[in-house]
């Protein structure tokens, strides 16, 4: 049996992140329903206990407030949507770019746009949660990566950049976007020093970066097929390895985001700047 083509690999990744998005949305819905039930219970309790037990009402109000003060989950959804868009566009490009020369240019430009969008979207949840109590830094870093993403996208939308001879340039631009995350990572580590969850999330982000960097190296070097031409035409060539490492990096990033989200939920009461 032949191995799945690149389009199938990316489609599988899209379905994986779609499942994660659906699961996350379901848990968020459940979290939103619970405070509504709590408000109803507290309201009923207030009506019946108002004249007899004011301390009991106060304790129930505190419980309701605790349930209502959750950490926003939309930043994680931004990453999931960005990942799904990137993988879906890439699957379409690998499937349809061979239709014509014009289709090849358009679909590969869309593919580069999807990669840029995924990189920008990847910054949103870790920056948001790491700087949850520091709004100016959060806004500054998210604005900076958005502007950088727009500049890279503008450069890559040039038809000449779609040619194979600019393969190294494309990889370098994407790596530059990713490496720009070193600055907010160091800043976040300094602000949140002493929190084990931050150390774990940073270690996972480093692992993600290594996976992406290794994938970019295979993409540019075309190893191993350049060593043994013809042997890896069907399975094991650099582009397949690149795709696998991209998925590994994206899943690792999702785990890091989940670590930060769970950590923020435990310390949300100490941060009044959440929005």
Secondary structure, DSSP 4 states (H G I P E B T S, - for coil): -PPPPHHHHHHHHHHHHHHHHHHHHHHHHHHHHHHHHHHHHHHHHHHHHTTT-HHHHHHHHHHHHHHH-PPP-HHHHHHHHHHHHHHHHHHHHHHHGGG-HHHHHHHHHHHHHHHHHHHHHHHHHHHHHHTTT-HHHHHHHHHHHHHHHHHHHHHHTSGGGGSGGGHHHHHHHHHHHHHTHHHHHHHHHHHTTT-HHHHHHHHHHHHHHHHHHHHHHHHHH-TTTTTSTTTTSSSS-HHHHHHHHHHHHHHHHHHHHHHHHHHHHHHGGG-S---
